[in-house]
Amino acid sequence: MTQATLDLFRDDAYLRECSAHIAAVQADGGIVLDQTVFYPLGGGQAGDSGALLLADGTQIAIADTRKGKDGA
């Protein structure tokens, strides 16, 4: 079981970037982070989009964000 993601946007809604670690990669292609500034889909509001920049310089486009069923 993956530990819950720390929702940094709850403390600062204007935060645009942070350092994070990939906690898990799901079979459906989902990426679980240990902390995030991405606001997930919910309450009638669309999830954020953006990019993850990996340590090796690779950029991963994020088209949508969802909160996992287990809270991660």
PDB file of N, CA, C and O in Angstrom, chain B, residues numbered from 101:
ATOM      1  N   MET B 101       0.832  -1.187   0.000  1.00  0.00           N
ATOM      2  CA  MET B 101       0.000   0.000   0.000  1.00  0.00           C
ATOM      3  C   MET B 101       0.871   1.242   0.000  1.00  0.00           C
ATOM      4  O   MET B 101       1.865   1.311   0.723  1.00  0.00           O
ATOM      5  N   THR B 102       0.504   2.213  -0.801  1.00  0.00           N
ATOM      6  CA  THR B 102       1.249   3.457  -0.921  1.00  0.00           C
ATOM      7  C   THR B 102       0.783   4.450   0.133  1.00  0.00           C
ATOM      8  O   THR B 102      -0.409   4.542   0.428  1.00  0.00           O
ATOM      9  N   GLN B 103       1.725   5.187   0.693  1.00  0.00           N
ATOM     10  CA  GLN B 103       1.398   6.221   1.664  1.00  0.00           C
ATOM     11  C   GLN B 103       0.643   7.353   0.971  1.00  0.00           C
ATOM     12  O   GLN B 103       0.870   7.608  -0.212  1.00  0.00           O
ATOM     13  N   ALA B 104      -0.240   8.026   1.680  1.00  0.00           N
ATOM     14  CA  ALA B 104      -1.040   9.112   1.114  1.00  0.00           C
ATOM     15  C   ALA B 104      -0.143  10.259   0.651  1.00  0.00           C
ATOM     16  O   ALA B 104       0.888  10.544   1.259  1.00  0.00           O
ATOM     17  N   THR B 105      -0.550  10.896  -0.418  1.00  0.00           N
ATOM     18  CA  THR B 105       0.170  12.039  -0.975  1.00  0.00           C
ATOM     19  C   THR B 105      -0.109  13.283  -0.138  1.00  0.00           C
ATOM     20  O   THR B 105      -1.259  13.544   0.217  1.00  0.00           O
ATOM     21  N   LEU B 106       0.923  14.047   0.177  1.00  0.00           N
ATOM     22  CA  LEU B 106       0.783  15.306   0.898  1.00  0.00           C
ATOM     23  C   LEU B 106       0.309  16.368  -0.086  1.00  0.00           C
ATOM     24  O   LEU B 106       0.992  16.652  -1.070  1.00  0.00           O
ATOM     25  N   ASP B 107      -0.858  16.955   0.175  1.00  0.00           N
ATOM     26  CA  ASP B 107      -1.467  17.944  -0.721  1.00  0.00           C
ATOM     27  C   ASP B 107      -0.963  19.347  -0.380  1.00  0.00           C
ATOM     28  O   ASP B 107      -1.564  20.034   0.446  1.00  0.00           O
ATOM     29  N   LEU B 108       0.124  19.772  -1.003  1.00  0.00           N
ATOM     30  CA  LEU B 108       0.724  21.076  -0.709  1.00  0.00           C
ATOM     31  C   LEU B 108      -0.186  22.236  -1.093  1.00  0.00           C
ATOM     32  O   LEU B 108      -0.100  23.311  -0.500  1.00  0.00           O
ATOM     33  N   PHE B 109      -1.055  22.033  -2.077  1.00  0.00           N
ATOM     34  CA  PHE B 109      -1.951  23.102  -2.535  1.00  0.00           C
ATOM     35  C   PHE B 109      -2.949  23.503  -1.449  1.00  0.00           C
ATOM     36  O   PHE B 109      -3.535  24.582  -1.529  1.00  0.00           O
ATOM     37  N   ARG B 110      -3.151  22.673  -0.458  1.00  0.00           N
ATOM     38  CA  ARG B 110      -4.079  23.009   0.633  1.00  0.00           C
ATOM     39  C   ARG B 110      -3.521  24.126   1.513  1.00  0.00           C
ATOM     40  O   ARG B 110      -4.290  24.901   2.082  1.00  0.00           O
ATOM     41  N   ASP B 111      -2.193  24.219   1.634  1.00  0.00           N
ATOM     42  CA  ASP B 111      -1.555  25.271   2.425  1.00  0.00           C
ATOM     43  C   ASP B 111      -1.257  26.517   1.605  1.00  0.00           C
ATOM     44  O   ASP B 111      -1.221  27.619   2.152  1.00  0.00           O
ATOM     45  N   ASP B 112      -1.043  26.359   0.294  1.00  0.00           N
ATOM     46  CA  ASP B 112      -0.732  27.493  -0.581  1.00  0.00           C
ATOM     47  C   ASP B 112      -1.306  27.211  -1.961  1.00  0.00           C
ATOM     48  O   ASP B 112      -0.691  26.515  -2.769  1.00  0.00           O
ATOM     49  N   ALA B 113      -2.490  27.757  -2.227  1.00  0.00           N
ATOM     50  CA  ALA B 113      -3.193  27.506  -3.494  1.00  0.00           C
ATOM     51  C   ALA B 113      -2.459  28.085  -4.702  1.00  0.00           C
ATOM     52  O   ALA B 113      -2.770  27.732  -5.839  1.00  0.00           O
ATOM     53  N   TYR B 114      -1.490  28.968  -4.470  1.00  0.00           N
ATOM     54  CA  TYR B 114      -0.763  29.598  -5.581  1.00  0.00           C
ATOM     55  C   TYR B 114       0.593  28.948  -5.841  1.00  0.00           C
ATOM     56  O   TYR B 114       1.320  29.376  -6.738  1.00  0.00           O
ATOM     57  N   LEU B 115       0.939  27.930  -5.076  1.00  0.00           N
ATOM     58  CA  LEU B 115       2.203  27.217  -5.266  1.00  0.00           C
ATOM     59  C   LEU B 115       2.205  26.569  -6.649  1.00  0.00           C
ATOM     60  O   LEU B 115       1.247  25.887  -7.013  1.00  0.00           O
ATOM     61  N   ARG B 116       3.267  26.773  -7.418  1.00  0.00           N
ATOM     62  CA  ARG B 116       3.311  26.286  -8.790  1.00  0.00           C
ATOM     63  C   ARG B 116       4.323  25.166  -9.017  1.00  0.00           C
ATOM     64  O   ARG B 116       4.309  24.524 -10.067  1.00  0.00           O
ATOM     65  N   GLU B 117       5.195  24.930  -8.048  1.00  0.00           N
ATOM     66  CA  GLU B 117       6.169  23.851  -8.216  1.00  0.00           C
ATOM     67  C   GLU B 117       6.657  23.381  -6.851  1.00  0.00           C
ATOM     68  O   GLU B 117       6.566  24.096  -5.853  1.00  0.00           O
ATOM     69  N   CYS B 118       7.175  22.166  -6.840  1.00  0.00           N
ATOM     70  CA  CYS B 118       7.756  21.597  -5.628  1.00  0.00           C
ATOM     71  C   CYS B 118       8.639  20.425  -6.035  1.00  0.00           C
ATOM     72  O   CYS B 118       8.546  19.921  -7.154  1.00  0.00           O
ATOM     73  N   SER B 119       9.480  20.008  -5.129  1.00  0.00           N
ATOM     74  CA  SER B 119      10.235  18.771  -5.313  1.00  0.00           C
ATOM     75  C   SER B 119       9.375  17.639  -4.787  1.00  0.00           C
ATOM     76  O   SER B 119       8.684  17.801  -3.781  1.00  0.00           O
ATOM     77  N   ALA B 120       9.407  16.506  -5.447  1.00  0.00           N
ATOM     78  CA  ALA B 120       8.613  15.350  -5.012  1.00  0.00           C
ATOM     79  C   ALA B 120       9.318  14.082  -5.464  1.00  0.00           C
ATOM     80  O   ALA B 120      10.188  14.107  -6.335  1.00  0.00           O
ATOM     81  N   HIS B 121       8.922  12.974  -4.853  1.00  0.00           N
ATOM     82  CA  HIS B 121       9.428  11.662  -5.241  1.00  0.00           C
ATOM     83  C   HIS B 121       8.264  10.832  -5.768  1.00  0.00           C
ATOM     84  O   HIS B 121       7.142  10.929  -5.271  1.00  0.00           O
ATOM     85  N   ILE B 122       8.542  10.025  -6.768  1.00  0.00           N
ATOM     86  CA  ILE B 122       7.524   9.110  -7.286  1.00  0.00           C
ATOM     87  C   ILE B 122       7.396   7.969  -6.291  1.00  0.00           C
ATOM     88  O   ILE B 122       8.352   7.232  -6.050  1.00  0.00           O
ATOM     89  N   ALA B 123       6.195   7.827  -5.711  1.00  0.00           N
ATOM     90  CA  ALA B 123       5.937   6.789  -4.721  1.00  0.00           C
ATOM     91  C   ALA B 123       5.511   5.489  -5.386  1.00  0.00           C
ATOM     92  O   ALA B 123       5.772   4.403  -4.869  1.00  0.00           O
ATOM     93  N   ALA B 124       4.847   5.605  -6.547  1.00  0.00           N
ATOM     94  CA  ALA B 124       4.387   4.408  -7.259  1.00  0.00           C
ATOM     95  C   ALA B 124       4.019   4.781  -8.688  1.00  0.00           C
ATOM     96  O   ALA B 124       3.660   5.921  -8.981  1.00  0.00           O
ATOM     97  N   VAL B 125       4.119   3.790  -9.568  1.00  0.00           N
ATOM     98  CA  VAL B 125       3.620   3.905 -10.936  1.00  0.00           C
ATOM     99  C   VAL B 125       2.581   2.804 -11.081  1.00  0.00           C
ATOM    100  O   VAL B 125       2.874   1.625 -10.886  1.00  0.00           O
ATOM    101  N   GLN B 126       1.365   3.204 -11.424  1.00  0.00           N
ATOM    102  CA  GLN B 126       0.261   2.254 -11.483  1.00  0.00           C
ATOM    103  C   GLN B 126       0.171   1.583 -12.849  1.00  0.00           C
ATOM    104  O   GLN B 126       0.672   2.110 -13.842  1.00  0.00           O
ATOM    105  N   ALA B 127      -0.463   0.433 -12.892  1.00  0.00           N
ATOM    106  CA  ALA B 127      -0.601  -0.346 -14.123  1.00  0.00           C
ATOM    107  C   ALA B 127      -1.314   0.440 -15.222  1.00  0.00           C
ATOM    108  O   ALA B 127      -1.049   0.230 -16.406  1.00  0.00           O
ATOM    109  N   ASP B 128      -2.217   1.347 -14.836  1.00  0.00           N
ATOM    110  CA  ASP B 128      -2.952   2.134 -15.829  1.00  0.00           C
ATOM    111  C   ASP B 128      -2.185   3.369 -16.289  1.00  0.00           C
ATOM    112  O   ASP B 128      -2.711   4.177 -17.055  1.00  0.00           O
ATOM    113  N   GLY B 129      -0.938   3.520 -15.824  1.00  0.00           N
ATOM    114  CA  GLY B 129      -0.110   4.651 -16.231  1.00  0.00           C
ATOM    115  C   GLY B 129      -0.125   5.798 -15.246  1.00  0.00           C
ATOM    116  O   GLY B 129       0.579   6.790 -15.436  1.00  0.00           O
ATOM    117  N   GLY B 130      -0.921   5.674 -14.192  1.00  0.00           N
ATOM    118  CA  GLY B 130      -0.975   6.721 -13.174  1.00  0.00           C
ATOM    119  C   GLY B 130       0.334   6.806 -12.400  1.00  0.00           C
ATOM    120  O   GLY B 130       1.021   5.805 -12.198  1.00  0.00           O
ATOM    121  N   ILE B 131       0.663   8.014 -11.975  1.00  0.00           N
ATOM    122  CA  ILE B 131       1.875   8.251 -11.193  1.00  0.00           C
ATOM    123  C   ILE B 131       1.445   8.791  -9.836  1.00  0.00           C
ATOM    124  O   ILE B 131       0.691   9.762  -9.764  1.00  0.00           O
ATOM    125  N   VAL B 132       1.917   8.172  -8.768  1.00  0.00           N
ATOM    126  CA  VAL B 132       1.615   8.611  -7.415  1.00  0.00           C
ATOM    127  C   VAL B 132       2.858   9.306  -6.865  1.00  0.00           C
ATOM    128  O   VAL B 132       3.951   8.741  -6.878  1.00  0.00           O
ATOM    129  N   LEU B 133       2.683  10.526  -6.386  1.00  0.00           N
ATOM    130  CA  LEU B 133       3.788  11.305  -5.824  1.00  0.00           C
ATOM    131  C   LEU B 133       3.678  11.343  -4.305  1.00  0.00           C
ATOM    132  O   LEU B 133       2.597  11.158  -3.747  1.00  0.00           O
ATOM    133  N   ASP B 134       4.820  11.587  -3.633  1.00  0.00           N
ATOM    134  CA  ASP B 134       4.776  11.705  -2.174  1.00  0.00           C
ATOM    135  C   ASP B 134       4.171  13.037  -1.736  1.00  0.00           C
ATOM    136  O   ASP B 134       3.628  13.137  -0.636  1.00  0.00           O
ATOM    137  N   GLN B 135       4.260  14.059  -2.586  1.00  0.00           N
ATOM    138  CA  GLN B 135       3.631  15.350  -2.347  1.00  0.00           C
ATOM    139  C   GLN B 135       3.362  16.021  -3.686  1.00  0.00           C
ATOM    140  O   GLN B 135       4.012  15.713  -4.685  1.00  0.00           O
ATOM    141  N   THR B 136       2.396  16.943  -3.699  1.00  0.00           N
ATOM    142  CA  THR B 136       2.009  17.527  -4.976  1.00  0.00           C
ATOM    143  C   THR B 136       1.417  18.921  -4.833  1.00  0.00           C
ATOM    144  O   THR B 136       0.841  19.262  -3.800  1.00  0.00           O
ATOM    145  N   VAL B 137       1.569  19.726  -5.889  1.00  0.00           N
ATOM    146  CA  VAL B 137       0.876  21.012  -6.003  1.00  0.00           C
ATOM    147  C   VAL B 137      -0.322  20.890  -6.938  1.00  0.00           C
ATOM    148  O   VAL B 137      -1.098  21.835  -7.077  1.00  0.00           O
ATOM    149  N   PHE B 138      -0.480  19.724  -7.587  1.00  0.00           N
ATOM    150  CA  PHE B 138      -1.593  19.494  -8.518  1.00  0.00           C
ATOM    151  C   PHE B 138      -2.902  19.310  -7.760  1.00  0.00           C
ATOM    152  O   PHE B 138      -2.994  18.467  -6.867  1.00  0.00           O
ATOM    153  N   TYR B 139      -3.910  20.096  -8.115  1.00  0.00           N
ATOM    154  CA  TYR B 139      -5.249  19.943  -7.531  1.00  0.00           C
ATOM    155  C   TYR B 139      -5.978  18.872  -8.326  1.00  0.00           C
ATOM    156  O   TYR B 139      -6.030  18.953  -9.553  1.00  0.00           O
ATOM    157  N   PRO B 140      -6.550  17.856  -7.649  1.00  0.00           N
ATOM    158  CA  PRO B 140      -7.213  16.777  -8.383  1.00  0.00           C
ATOM    159  C   PRO B 140      -8.639  17.128  -8.794  1.00  0.00           C
ATOM    160  O   PRO B 140      -9.269  18.012  -8.213  1.00  0.00           O
ATOM    161  N   LEU B 141      -9.132  16.425  -9.797  1.00  0.00           N
ATOM    162  CA  LEU B 141     -10.527  16.528 -10.219  1.00  0.00           C
ATOM    163  C   LEU B 141     -11.433  16.297  -9.019  1.00  0.00           C
ATOM    164  O   LEU B 141     -11.201  15.385  -8.226  1.00  0.00           O
ATOM    165  N   GLY B 142     -12.460  17.120  -8.887  1.00  0.00           N
ATOM    166  CA  GLY B 142     -13.412  16.898  -7.799  1.00  0.00           C
ATOM    167  C   GLY B 142     -14.268  18.112  -7.521  1.00  0.00           C
ATOM    168  O   GLY B 142     -13.863  19.244  -7.785  1.00  0.00           O
ATOM    169  N   GLY B 143     -15.440  17.877  -6.993  1.00  0.00           N
ATOM    170  CA  GLY B 143     -16.321  18.970  -6.611  1.00  0.00           C
ATOM    171  C   GLY B 143     -16.719  19.863  -7.769  1.00  0.00           C
ATOM    172  O   GLY B 143     -16.975  21.051  -7.575  1.00  0.00           O
ATOM    173  N   GLY B 144     -16.775  19.305  -8.974  1.00  0.00           N
ATOM    174  CA  GLY B 144     -17.139  20.095 -10.147  1.00  0.00           C
ATOM    175  C   GLY B 144     -15.978  20.869 -10.751  1.00  0.00           C
ATOM    176  O   GLY B 144     -16.151  21.555 -11.759  1.00  0.00           O
ATOM    177  N   GLN B 145     -14.802  20.770 -10.152  1.00  0.00           N
ATOM    178  CA  GLN B 145     -13.626  21.475 -10.669  1.00  0.00           C
ATOM    179  C   GLN B 145     -12.729  20.486 -11.401  1.00  0.00           C
ATOM    180  O   GLN B 145     -12.480  19.382 -10.915  1.00  0.00           O
ATOM    181  N   ALA B 146     -12.251  20.885 -12.565  1.00  0.00           N
ATOM    182  CA  ALA B 146     -11.329  20.043 -13.335  1.00  0.00           C
ATOM    183  C   ALA B 146     -10.012  19.884 -12.585  1.00  0.00           C
ATOM    184  O   ALA B 146      -9.607  20.766 -11.828  1.00  0.00           O
ATOM    185  N   GLY B 147      -9.350  18.757 -12.802  1.00  0.00           N
ATOM    186  CA  GLY B 147      -8.026  18.549 -12.227  1.00  0.00           C
ATOM    187  C   GLY B 147      -6.994  19.385 -12.957  1.00  0.00           C
ATOM    188  O   GLY B 147      -7.173  19.734 -14.124  1.00  0.00           O
ATOM    189  N   ASP B 148      -5.904  19.706 -12.256  1.00  0.00           N
ATOM    190  CA  ASP B 148      -4.824  20.491 -12.858  1.00  0.00           C
ATOM    191  C   ASP B 148      -4.102  19.704 -13.943  1.00  0.00           C
ATOM    192  O   ASP B 148      -4.168  18.476 -13.990  1.00  0.00           O
ATOM    193  N   SER B 149      -3.424  20.421 -14.797  1.00  0.00           N
ATOM    194  CA  SER B 149      -2.522  19.832 -15.782  1.00  0.00           C
ATOM    195  C   SER B 149      -1.181  20.538 -15.627  1.00  0.00           C
ATOM    196  O   SER B 149      -1.093  21.581 -14.980  1.00  0.00           O
ATOM    197  N   GLY B 150      -0.160  19.978 -16.210  1.00  0.00           N
ATOM    198  CA  GLY B 150       1.166  20.577 -16.098  1.00  0.00           C
ATOM    199  C   GLY B 150       2.220  19.594 -16.532  1.00  0.00           C
ATOM    200  O   GLY B 150       2.026  18.856 -17.498  1.00  0.00           O
ATOM    201  N   ALA B 151       3.333  19.575 -15.833  1.00  0.00           N
ATOM    202  CA  ALA B 151       4.427  18.680 -16.199  1.00  0.00           C
ATOM    203  C   ALA B 151       5.218  18.262 -14.976  1.00  0.00           C
ATOM    204  O   ALA B 151       5.323  18.998 -13.994  1.00  0.00           O
ATOM    205  N   LEU B 152       5.769  17.064 -15.060  1.00  0.00           N
ATOM    206  CA  LEU B 152       6.749  16.590 -14.082  1.00  0.00           C
ATOM    207  C   LEU B 152       8.106  16.657 -14.760  1.00  0.00           C
ATOM    208  O   LEU B 152       8.253  16.207 -15.897  1.00  0.00           O
ATOM    209  N   LEU B 153       9.083  17.204 -14.086  1.00  0.00           N
ATOM    210  CA  LEU B 153      10.442  17.256 -14.602  1.00  0.00           C
ATOM    211  C   LEU B 153      11.278  16.292 -13.770  1.00  0.00           C
ATOM    212  O   LEU B 153      11.488  16.508 -12.576  1.00  0.00           O
ATOM    213  N   LEU B 154      11.752  15.228 -14.410  1.00  0.00           N
ATOM    214  CA  LEU B 154      12.531  14.209 -13.706  1.00  0.00           C
ATOM    215  C   LEU B 154      13.972  14.661 -13.526  1.00  0.00           C
ATOM    216  O   LEU B 154      14.431  15.579 -14.205  1.00  0.00           O
ATOM    217  N   ALA B 155      14.677  14.019 -12.616  1.00  0.00           N
ATOM    218  CA  ALA B 155      16.061  14.377 -12.302  1.00  0.00           C
ATOM    219  C   ALA B 155      16.980  14.310 -13.519  1.00  0.00           C
ATOM    220  O   ALA B 155      17.954  15.059 -13.597  1.00  0.00           O
ATOM    221  N   ASP B 156      16.680  13.417 -14.477  1.00  0.00           N
ATOM    222  CA  ASP B 156      17.535  13.286 -15.666  1.00  0.00           C
ATOM    223  C   ASP B 156      17.166  14.285 -16.760  1.00  0.00           C
ATOM    224  O   ASP B 156      17.737  14.248 -17.850  1.00  0.00           O
ATOM    225  N   GLY B 157      16.207  15.188 -16.475  1.00  0.00           N
ATOM    226  CA  GLY B 157      15.797  16.201 -17.442  1.00  0.00           C
ATOM    227  C   GLY B 157      14.591  15.822 -18.275  1.00  0.00           C
ATOM    228  O   GLY B 157      14.057  16.659 -19.003  1.00  0.00           O
ATOM    229  N   THR B 158      14.153  14.580 -18.185  1.00  0.00           N
ATOM    230  CA  THR B 158      12.961  14.136 -18.906  1.00  0.00           C
ATOM    231  C   THR B 158      11.730  14.866 -18.372  1.00  0.00           C
ATOM    232  O   THR B 158      11.560  15.004 -17.161  1.00  0.00           O
ATOM    233  N   GLN B 159      10.887  15.324 -19.270  1.00  0.00           N
ATOM    234  CA  GLN B 159       9.651  15.988 -18.882  1.00  0.00           C
ATOM    235  C   GLN B 159       8.462  15.096 -19.230  1.00  0.00           C
ATOM    236  O   GLN B 159       8.363  14.592 -20.349  1.00  0.00           O
ATOM    237  N   ILE B 160       7.562  14.904 -18.268  1.00  0.00           N
ATOM    238  CA  ILE B 160       6.357  14.106 -18.467  1.00  0.00           C
ATOM    239  C   ILE B 160       5.158  15.044 -18.414  1.00  0.00           C
ATOM    240  O   ILE B 160       4.922  15.698 -17.398  1.00  0.00           O
ATOM    241  N   ALA B 161       4.404  15.110 -19.501  1.00  0.00           N
ATOM    242  CA  ALA B 161       3.206  15.950 -19.539  1.00  0.00           C
ATOM    243  C   ALA B 161       2.114  15.314 -18.683  1.00  0.00           C
ATOM    244  O   ALA B 161       1.865  14.112 -18.775  1.00  0.00           O
ATOM    245  N   ILE B 162       1.467  16.124 -17.857  1.00  0.00           N
ATOM    246  CA  ILE B 162       0.349  15.686 -17.027  1.00  0.00           C
ATOM    247  C   ILE B 162      -0.906  16.349 -17.580  1.00  0.00           C
ATOM    248  O   ILE B 162      -1.056  17.568 -17.512  1.00  0.00           O
ATOM    249  N   ALA B 163      -1.809  15.531 -18.130  1.00  0.00           N
ATOM    250  CA  ALA B 163      -3.017  16.045 -18.764  1.00  0.00           C
ATOM    251  C   ALA B 163      -4.184  16.193 -17.796  1.00  0.00           C
ATOM    252  O   ALA B 163      -5.081  17.005 -18.022  1.00  0.00           O
ATOM    253  N   ASP B 164      -4.174  15.408 -16.716  1.00  0.00           N
ATOM    254  CA  ASP B 164      -5.285  15.394 -15.779  1.00  0.00           C
ATOM    255  C   ASP B 164      -4.791  14.821 -14.455  1.00  0.00           C
ATOM    256  O   ASP B 164      -3.849  14.029 -14.430  1.00  0.00           O
ATOM    257  N   THR B 165      -5.418  15.214 -13.373  1.00  0.00           N
ATOM    258  CA  THR B 165      -5.037  14.685 -12.074  1.00  0.00           C
ATOM    259  C   THR B 165      -6.265  14.183 -11.341  1.00  0.00           C
ATOM    260  O   THR B 165      -7.331  14.797 -11.379  1.00  0.00           O
ATOM    261  N   ARG B 166      -6.092  13.051 -10.674  1.00  0.00           N
ATOM    262  CA  ARG B 166      -7.177  12.404  -9.943  1.00  0.00           C
ATOM    263  C   ARG B 166      -6.664  11.996  -8.585  1.00  0.00           C
ATOM    264  O   ARG B 166      -5.484  11.682  -8.427  1.00  0.00           O
ATOM    265  N   LYS B 167      -7.542  11.998  -7.605  1.00  0.00           N
ATOM    266  CA  LYS B 167      -7.221  11.478  -6.281  1.00  0.00           C
ATOM    267  C   LYS B 167      -7.557   9.991  -6.294  1.00  0.00           C
ATOM    268  O   LYS B 167      -8.653   9.606  -6.701  1.00  0.00           O
ATOM    269  N   GLY B 168      -6.628   9.163  -5.855  1.00  0.00           N
ATOM    270  CA  GLY B 168      -6.849   7.715  -5.829  1.00  0.00           C
ATOM    271  C   GLY B 168      -7.923   7.323  -4.839  1.00  0.00           C
ATOM    272  O   GLY B 168      -8.224   8.065  -3.904  1.00  0.00           O
ATOM    273  N   LYS B 169      -8.494   6.160  -5.050  1.00  0.00           N
ATOM    274  CA  LYS B 169      -9.563   5.657  -4.169  1.00  0.00           C
ATOM    275  C   LYS B 169      -9.089   5.483  -2.744  1.00  0.00           C
ATOM    276  O   LYS B 169      -9.875   5.622  -1.806  1.00  0.00           O
ATOM    277  N   ASP B 170      -7.801   5.177  -2.566  1.00  0.00           N
ATOM    278  CA  ASP B 170      -7.271   4.982  -1.207  1.00  0.00           C
ATOM    279  C   ASP B 170      -6.744   6.270  -0.594  1.00  0.00           C
ATOM    280  O   ASP B 170      -6.130   6.246   0.473  1.00  0.00           O
ATOM    281  N   GLY B 171      -6.984   7.413  -1.272  1.00  0.00           N
ATOM    282  CA  GLY B 171      -6.532   8.703  -0.758  1.00  0.00           C
ATOM    283  C   GLY B 171      -5.173   9.118  -1.242  1.00  0.00           C
ATOM    284  O   GLY B 171      -4.719  10.221  -0.936  1.00  0.00           O
ATOM    285  N   ALA B 172      -4.506   8.263  -1.992  1.00  0.00           N
ATOM    286  CA  ALA B 172      -3.165   8.592  -2.500  1.00  0.00           C
ATOM    287  C   ALA B 172      -3.252   9.400  -3.771  1.00  0.00           C
ATOM    288  O   ALA B 172      -2.224   9.768  -4.340  1.00  0.00           O
TER     289      ALA B 172
END
